[in-house]
Amino acid sequence: MVFRLPIRRLVLKTSLAGGAVYYSKEEGIWNEDTEKVYERYAAALQPHVQSVKQQIPLDIPALPSSGELCFVTKHYYNEGVKNTINFIHRLPCYAGQWAKKGSDAIKQALDAPAAQPVEATPAPAKK
């Protein structure tokens, strides 16, 4: 029962990530025609952007060009891959630190003085 919550969170996060990858693959984002997908979404969002501009008196910046968007997407994807590899590289060190913290907490809990037992008051005798 202790492990249910983390497993549920893992399943939820994994299913959300899998759904995002599946949907993006179905939309053609991973194919060679990413500029067409970008243009399609930019055209679909244009009326909504116009309605928001009318409701909010702030200047909304223009959507970035597809070249800029591709560069930024590749940059952040590469940074994510680098950070993931870095985390995997340091995982044994992290595991050692976590094990040390856990064993210290267990030792501290075992070394703590035991709570004094509360003496039970005798129940009144029945007549």
Buried (B, 14 or more C-beta within 10 A) or exposed (E): EEEEEEEEEEEEEEEEEEEEEEEEEEEEBEEEEBEEBBEEEBEEEEEEEEEEEEEEEEEEEEBEEBEEBBEEEEEEEEEEEEEEEEEEEEEEEEEEEEEEEEEEEEEEEEEEEEEEEEEEEEEEEEE
